[in-house]
Amino acid sequence: MTVTGLQGPGFRYLLHEAEGCRVMYAWLAAMYTRVDVVLWGSQADDELLRAVEEVGTEVRRLESVASYFLPDSELSLLNRLAAHQAVAVSPTLFHLVQCALRAYDYTCGCFDVSVASDPHQPDTLNSISLDAEQRTVRYGQEGMRLDFSGLLKGYALEQVRPLLSAHGITHALVNMGNSSVLALGRQPDSSPWSVGYPDGTSVKLCDQCLTTSGNDTPDRRHILSPFIHRYVEGVRRTAVVTPDGITGEALSTALLVADAATRSAILARNPEAALIDC
């Protein structure tokens, strides 16, 4: 039995039933990209639908908290105020700042969410002051801005994990714009999830994340080096397989901007990561 083209709350989905399990494929728009979700298991249809709805709700919530481009996001407010005063923030935004600071360390400074600051120096990010008890953030210089665009999709994947688990879902694929992918468990035929790659090959994933950074056309320029303050130019791509999406997002960007020696140092600090393209 296959039911097609149905509309859910903020998403569309297809449902297929075979051999005692249900496979749901849903898609929705969030974070300026398309999010594709594949779930399968023995759960009832409404259970799978609730899971997809919660995934969409969470991804859009994270966008409202930490989008650099939405003027009314919590991050935009922080960027306007934090150079002048300590700003109390939500647990989500505070955790994102903590994740970004850790990523700055394990990428040898190559993943730097403060690179959009004016002016920006290699130690700009380290000027942040955090108060965990009060959950406040204070910037250390005028003109400082944080941009989580290179981290947010991977962060969203990690927030999706417990939502799916709460519905008893252990087999799922969540693909955010073909650049941030979470693969839980396996496909219905027990083989690893197979994710297509631009060169025509595929990457096999099982309880792993695939993250990709780079330019897919000669004219695209969107990743700024924190050291030389120039955009990465030309058709270039870096992809890594990691146990979690947050680390993967930071590493794929960092390895793209790093020189050969720094790239080796980053990989030595992150032995759990598998570099599949650079």
N, C-alpha and C positions, 0 to 999 in steps of 0.2 A: 504494500500500500504506500503510495506517495501522495502527499498533499502539498500543493505548490502555491506560491504567490500570496501567502497570507500576511496580514498586517498585524503587528503587535504594537505595544506602546512605545513608539519611537523607533521601531525597527521592522524589517520584513524577514520572513523565514520560510524555509522549506522543511518538510518533515517526511522522513522515510522510515518504514518499519519492515524489518526482515530478520528472520532467525531469532526471534525473541528479544531483539533490542531495537531501540529507537535512535535514529540519527537525525539531529537537528542542525541545519545550516542557517545561520542568521547573519544579517548585515545591517549596519547602522553608521551614521555619520557623527564623528566627534573629533576634537583636536585637529580640525582642518584636514581630516583624512577619512578614509573608509576603514571601518573595523569589521573584520569577518570573524565569526565564531562558529566552530563546529563542536558539537557535544554528542556523545553517545553513551548509552547505558540502558538499564532496565527501568529507569524512572518513568513515571506517567508523563503524558504530554504537558500538563499544566506545571509540573515540577521543572521541566526543561525550560518552559516559557518563563517562569519566574526567575530562573537562573540567568537567562539572557537579559531579561529586563533589569535585573540588579547589576549586571555587568555594564549595561548602557548607562544606568543611573550613576554608577561609581565613576566611570570614565568622564562623564560630563561634569560631575561634581569636582573632580580633580582639575579639570580645565578651568572651572570658575574660580578655583583657589589659586592656581599657579600659572595661568597663561600670562606670558609676557606681552601679548598683543591685545588683550581685553582691558580697556581702561578702568573697568570697575572690578577687576579681579583683586583678590587679596594681595597678590604679589605686586600689582601695580600700586596699590596703596602703600605697601611697605617700601617700594622704591622711591615714592614721593616723600616719605616721612623719616625714614630710618637714619639718614645722615644728620638729622637734627634732634632726634630723641629715641629712646628705647621704645620699641613698638611691640605690644603684646599681640601674638599671632596664634592661629589655630594649631592644634597638635600636628595636623598634616603638613602645614607650611614649615613649622619648626623642624619636623623630621626631614623634610626635603632639604633644608639648609644643612642639617647634620650630614645627610647623605652626600651632598655636594662637597662639603669640606673633606670628608673621608676620601671621596673620589679624587679630589685635587692631590691628596697625599699619595694614593696608590697608583696614580698616573704620572708621577714626577712633575706635577704642575701643568700637564698638557690638557687636562680637562678642567676648564676654569669657567665657572658660570658668571664670573664678574667681568668677562672680557669686553662686554658692551659698555663698561664704565668710562667716564670721561673726567679726568684722564685714567688710563689703566696702566698699572705697573705689575710686574710678576708677583709682588706680594700683596696686591690689593685685596684679594679674597681673605687673606689672613688678618686683615684689619677688622673683620667682623667680631663683635662681642655677643656671646650668647649667655643668657641666664636661664638655666633649665628649670629652676624653681619657679620663677615668675613667667617663664616661657616668653621671653622677650628677645628681640633682635635689634642690634644697633650697628649701623655702618660706621666705619672708621674714617671716611673721607667724603667730602662733597662730590657730587656727581657719580657716586657709586650706584650701580644697578646690577641686579641679578637677573639672569635669563635662564630658565630651566627647560628651554625648548629641546635641548639635547639630552635631557634626562627624563622628561615627564612621561613619555610613552613606556619606557622600561619600568618606571615607578608604578605606572598604572597596571602593568602586567602582574606585578607583585601584589597589588591590592586585590586583583581579580582572583588570585589563587584561593584565599580563604573563603571567598564568596561561593566559588564552585564546590569547594570541599564541604561547605555547610549544606549543600544539596545532594551530597553523596556522589558527586561527579568526579571521577578519577581519570577519565579519558576526554581530553579536549584540546582543541587548537584555537588559539586566539592570535589573529594576525592584524597588526595595526599598520596599515599603509605599506605592507611588504618590507618594512624596515625594522620592525620590532615584533618578534613572534615568540609566543609561549606554547610549548608542546607538553601536555600532560599525558602520561600513560602511552597508549598505542592506538593505532587505527583498529577498526572492527575486525580486520583479518589478522590481528595480533602483530602486524609488522610496524616498525617505527613510522612516525609521521614523516612524510616526504614533502619538503618545501622547495619549490622551484627557485632557481637562481638565474640571474640575467644572462649568464653565459650558456644557458641551456642545460646545465647539470642540475642536480637536486641535492639537498642536504638532508640527511636522516637525523631525526631528533626524537628523543625519548626522555621526558622529564628534564628538558633543557630549554634554553632560550637562544634564538638566533637574532643578532642585531647587526644592522648594516648602516654605515655612514658613507657619504661621498656625493659626488656629482654625476648624475646620469646623462647630462648633456654638456656640450662644450661651454654653453652660455650660463650654466647654473653656478652661482657663487653664494654659499650660505654658511660656510664653516670658517670662522676667523681664528687664525693662529694667535695664541696668547703671547707669543714671544716676538714675532715680527710684525704683528698687527696687519697681516694681509690675508685675504681670503684664499682658501685652497682653490686652485683653478684647474680647468681641464677635466676630462672624464676620468675620475679616480674613484676607488671604492675600497672600503675596508669592512670585513665581516668577521665576527667572532661568535663562537658557541660557548655559552657559559651556563652555570647552574641557575643564575638569576638574571632578571632583566635589567636591574639597576646597574650592576657591574658591567654587563654587556654594553649598555648604552654609553657609559663613560669610556670603556676601553675602545670601542669602535671609533669614537671621535678622537680620542687621544692618540691612538696608533696612526690615524690618518695625518695628524699634524706633526708627529714626532719624527726626528731624524733617526737614522739607523741605529745609532748607539743608544739613544733614549728608548727606542722601541724595544730593544733587547732588554733593557733594564725594567721596563714596564711589564713585559711578559715574564721576567724572572720573579717579579713581585706577585704575579697572578698566575700561578702554575695551573689553576683549575680551568683557565681559559684556553680555547683552541682557536688559533688564528687560521681561517680558511681562505682569506683573500686579502691582499694588501698591495 
